[in-house]
Amino acid sequence: MATRHRELVTIARLRRQLLEWYARNRRDLPWRRNPDPYSIWVSEIMLQQTRVAVVVDRYQAFLARFPALFSLASSPEQDVLALWSGLGYYRRARLLHKAAIFVVNQLGGKLPASSEELRMLPGIGAYTAAAIASIAYGEAVAVVDGNVERVLCRLEGWAVNGRDGAGLDRKVAALATQLLDPTHPGDFNQALMELGATVCLPRNPHCAVCPLAADCKTQGEHKSAAHPRMQSREVAHALSFRTSRRPNQSHIEVLLEQRPASLTVMPGLWELPALKSAAVPQKSLLMTVRHAIMQVNYYVRIRSVAEGDVEAMTVAGGERRWVPLTDAGEMALTGLARKVLTRADLLAHKPPEAHAPDR
């Protein structure tokens, strides 16, 4: 009985210390200013495998274009992908759009309020469902992401060696549930994730300012499984332009190619045509770009190709289209295509159109 009492006292103290630290140190992020469940849902999907700094601007642009669940559901998928361009993992955007349509058509436009019901929607797994339910609806359910796992493993001195992944997952989930503050579940979950993101870092954690340091059994980095090594590949793409003349006007068009729907990676997105050879003579080289996709570092060479040489120099792929530069920025471009056109200062810097919220 005395041991159980000490455990409860310790848990209560850890909760208090973490929430007090969070109140003083929480980052001012746009999705924390908006308690609307739809907005929280969008932010959680965007934050999957994507750095906060990258998400901030894209989140605000996305909500300016799709301010409510109904506006997202009623928009074409290509418009959704265009606003997602640069975030990567485009399957997230497709499933977000699909789930919005389902909620509108089957649930009367009301997002489910429990983590169990949320998990029935496309693209929402255990972590995302718990995050939305706890932050938006106050459900007492623990959230476990990579940051939370790292914090809890260090707190208990558990090594992450990859040989007992399922067993470790169960232990972490059980501890997260035990520590969860049932009166402030959303703040507690965000505090634990914030601690992992800003203090309990993968390398060189800031233990001196950690609110849980006194109870931490690791006090620094813990033994963890090695990350898989990045692969390297060299590729090259064509940047091809032409001038289109119409009555009373002329404009520059760029050649883009849509990735076939049959592809598993980025189907339906628009990219620059791939060159048959990754070797580009120095005199023809416009720029080099490094671009990472999952576990592959692509070293990309870009060269200018005349309209008449495109067919002979590029690999045949999906549908090709000559697109006015003024319109290219609004298309669902791959991250690489957007990066190249931006660096070449070819995209029109047009802010997303703001739509009135749906009633």
N, C-alpha and C positions, 0 to 999 in steps of 0.2 A: 504493500500500500504506500509506504514511504517513497519507494523508488518511482512508482507511478506518479505520485504527487510532484516529485522533483522534475520528472519529464514534462508534466503539464506546465509547471512554472517556467521551465526553460523554453518551451514552445511559445508560451505567452510573451516571454521577453524577446525572443527572436522576431516574433510578429511585430511587436511594438517598435523594436529598433529598426527593422527594415522599412516599415511604413513611415516612421519619422524621417529616416534618411531619404526616402523617396519624395516626401513632401518638400524637402529642402533642395533636392538635387535633380528632380525630374526635368528632362529636356522639354522645351516648348515645341511640341510637334503638332501639326495642323489637325490630325485626327484625334488628338486629345482635347481639342477645343469643341468638338462636335459629338454629342452623345447619341446622335441618330444611328440606329442599328445598321442601316444601309451603308452609311459612311464608314462605320467601323468594319463592316464586312469587306468593303472595297480595300481599305487599308491593310487588313490582314492578308488578303489574297496577294496584294502587291508586295508585301514584306516577306513573302515566302522566298527564300534563297536570294534575296536582293537587299543590298545595303540601304540603310535609312536615308543617307544623303542622296541616293539616286531616286528614291521613291518620293521624297518631299515634293519636288516640282511636278512630277508626273501625276501624283495624286490630286494636286490642286487643279491641274489642267483637265484631268479626267472628270472631276466633279463639276467643273465649270461647263463641260459639254454634256455630262449625264448627271444632273443634280439629284435625280430621284430614281428609284427602282423602275418606275414605269418608262422613263425616258431611255434607260439602258435597254430594257426589254423590247422597246419598239424601234430600236435603231438597227441598221444592217450590221452584220458581223464585221465587214470590212472597215466600217467607221470605228468600231470598238478596237480592232487590231491597230488601226492608224494611231489612236491615242495611246496604245500600249507600246508602240514602237520605241525601242531603246531599253525596255525593261527585261526583255528576254523571256524564255519559258512561256511562249505564247499560248500554250495549251491552257494556262491559267485564265487567260482572257476569254478564250472560247468557252470554257466551262462556266466562268462567271456570267457570261452572256446567256448561256443555255439555262443556268439556274435562275436567272432573273425572269426569263420567259416562263419557266415552270411556275415560279412563285406567282406571277401575274395571272397565268391561265388556270392554275390548279388551286392556288391558295388565296385568291382574291387580292393579290398584291401585298400580303402581310408576311413578312419574314418570320419564320418560326422562332419561338422564344427559348426553347430548351436545346441543350447540346445534343440530346438524342435525336430530336426532330431535325436539327440543322444538318446532321450527318447524312440525312437522306438526300440532300441536295447535291447536284454534280459539283465536283471540285472541292467539297468541304470534308476534310478528314477529322480525326479526333482532336488534333491540336487546334485547328481553325474553329471548329465547333465550340470547343471549350473557351477559346479566347473571346469569340463573339458573345456567347451566352453569359460569361462572367462579367465582361466589360459593359455590354449594352443592356443586359437584363438582370445582372446581379446574382446569377446562379452560382452556388457554391461548388464549383467544379475546377479542379487544378489544371493548369496549362503546363505542358512540358515541351519546350523547344530545345535547340542546341545550347542556348545560353543557360537555360534553367538546368539542364542535365549537367553542364560543367560546374555550375555553382554547387549543386547538391552533391555531386561526386567529390568535389574538393572538401565540402563541409564534413562529409562522412569518411573521407580518406579512401574512396573506392577508385581502383585503377580501371582504366578503360583500355582493355587490350584486344578487344574484338573476338575473344574466344567464348564468351558467354553473353552475347548481345541480348538475347531474350531475357535471361535472368537479371541482367543489369537494368534493362528497361522496366521490368516489374518492380525492382527495388526503388528505382528513381520515382516511378509513378506513385508508389505507396508512400514514399517520404513526402512528395509534393502534396499529396492529399492530406497527410497528417499535419503538415505545417500550415496549410491554407487557412487564412483568416476567414471564417464563414460570415463575418459581419461586413467585411470589405473585400470580397473575393476579386473584383476587377482591379482595384488598386494593388492588392497584394500580388496578383499574377504579373501585372505590369512592373511592379517594383522588382520582382525577382528577375524578370527578363532584362530590365534596365540595369540591374547590378551586373549581370553577365555581359551586357553590351558595353558598359562604360568603366567598370572597375575590375571584375573578375575575368580579365581578358585571357584568351588562349595562351598568349605569350606575355611574360612580364606583367602579371596582375598587380594591381595597386593595393596590396594587402593592408598597408598602413592606414588607408582611409575606408576600409571595408567595415560596414556596421556589424558583420557577422564574424569578424576576425577572431574574437575571443573564443568562439566555439568551433572554429575551423580546425580540422585534424590534418590538413595539408599544409596550410600557410605558404602558398606559392603554386607553381605549376605541378600538375599531377601526371602520372604515367598514362599516356594515351596511345591509341593505335596510330601508326603512321598514315598520313594521307596518301592516296594514290598519286603517283607522279604524273605531271601534266605531259601530254604528248605534244609534239610540234609538227605542223604541216605548212607547206608553202603552196600558195594558190595565187592566181592573178585574175583580175576582172577588167572588163572594157568599160571605158567612159566614152560614150558616143553621143554626139550632138548633131542636130540639123536645125536649119531655120525654116519655119513654116510660115508661109505668106497667105494671108486672107485679106479680103477687101478691107482697106483702110487700116490694116494692122499687120504686124509680123511679130513672131516670138520664137524663142529658142526652145527646142524640145530635147529631152534626154531619153535614151532607149532603156526601158526597164523590162524585166522578165518576171512573170509570176511563177512561183514554185508550184509544181503540180500537187493536186489534192492527195495524190497517192503517197507522197512522201511523209515520213514519220516526224521529220524535223521541220518546223516552220512552214507547213503547207499553206498555200494561198497567199503568202507574203510576196512582196515585190523586191527584186534585187537587181544588181548590175549583171549583165551576161558574163559567164565565166569564160576565160580564155583557154584555148586548147593547151597552151604551154605556160607553166608558171615562171619560166625564164623570160625576163623582159630586158631588152637592151637598155643600157643606161641612158642613152640619148632619147629613148621613147618613154622613160619612166616619169610619170606625173607625181606619184607619191607612194610611200610605203606605209602600211597601217598594221598594227598588231591588234588582233581581235580574239578574245577568248570565248568559247562556247563549251560549257560544261568542262570536261577534262582535256580539252584540246586548245592549244595556243596556235592561232592561225597567223602566219606572217604573209601579209597580202600585198601584192604589187598591183598598182593601178596604172594603166596606160590609155592614152587616147587612141580611138579607132575610128577611122572615117566610115561614113554610112555604107559606102560601097564595099568595104572590107569586112564588115561585121560577120556575114555568113561564113566566110572562109576562115576567120580567126577565132571564132567562139564555138563553144559546145552547144549543140542544139538542146533546148530544155522545154520549158513551158511556154505559154502564150507570151508574145512580146508586144509591147505597145510604146509608141512615141508619145511622151507625156510632156506637156508644157511645164517648164521649171516652176511657174507660178502655182501649179497644181500638185507637184511631186511631194511637197511637204505634208499634204493632207492625206496621202496614201498610206496603206499599211506596208511600210518599208521594213526590211530586215534591219537589225541594229547596225550591221556593217554598211549597208547602202546609205543609211541615214548619216552614219559617221563620215563616210567618204564625201557625200554631197555637202555636208556641213563644213568640213575642213576645206573644201574647194570653194566655199562661200557661194553655193549655188541654190540653196533652199531659201524660199521666201520666208522671212521671219514674221509669220502671221499668227497672232495670238488666237487660241481656241475661241470659237464663238460661244458666248454665254447664253444659255437658254433659260427661260423662266421656269421655275419649279413646277412640276405637274401638280394638279389639284385633285 
